[in-house]
Amino acid sequence: MFFNFRYPVILFILSLAGFMIGVAFKVMHWPGGLLITGSMIMVQVIAIIWLIIIIVKSPKS
């Protein structure tokens, strides 16, 4: 059961790291900061929806 949660949690953690990189780009006014930040927020939303689907469809033991 635990292994079903592995991929969305890893995806969320990696996208959180990417989000922090995007925020650093925005603070330093480098190009592409808004694109990185926005795309990582979308990846986090996808990971959360994926995790919710896994929780809802888990077999009842």
Buried (B, 14 or more C-beta within 10 A) or exposed (E): EEEEBEEBEEBBEBBBEBBEBBBEBBEEEEEEBEEBBEBBBEBBEBBEEBBEEBEEEEEEE
